[in-house]
Amino acid sequence: MPDSEPPTPPYSVSEELVRRAAIHDASAAVYEAAQRLARSTLVVIAAAIQDILTNHSEDPQAPFDARYLELMEAVDGSLWATGRYWTASDSDEALDLQTTPGVEDAEMGLYGLNEWVPALDESNRDTWNPLVAIEKSHALRHYRLDLVRAAKALPLD
């Protein structure tokens, strides 16, 4: 058999290079960034529901009655707002943003809201999961997001 070089020459990696790779630090930073994204998204969701139900009122004290928002988990695991919500006074009867009297352009508001909701995902479930309750009567998983707690998901850091 003729002398030949192995197909992959041997190599070594110094301990110094392994330490500088800082994989644990990088992994922790990715985790923290995902949780920060979830906290930001939760606040945006709560603000969007307030905007939809108050027709984007400039008055920060404009009354609205949503306490919970339904999120649906699609087959691919992504979350979407369905438009169903519950009030604090009646947590058994679901209402719909698009049929709530006096609400203007709820369909577009819901469309805009669903640009942000999918940011809640498996990577940041540790942050959003404590703010939801599972609805039991659906084939796909549905959640009730507590909007009051979502509005208080800050600080970002």
WOJOWO-V124478 format. One line per field, one symbol per residue. psi: psi as a letter, one per 20 degrees, with the letter a starting at -180 (. if undefined). A space follows every 50 residues. Layout:
psi->???
This chain:
psi->pqpqqqhoqqrqpqhghgghhlhgggghhgghhhhggggggggggghggg ggijllqioijpqrjphqpppporhjiqqqphiqrqrhhnjhoqrphijp pippkhghghgggjhhgiioahhkhhghhijqqppikqgqpqqopohghg hjirqh.
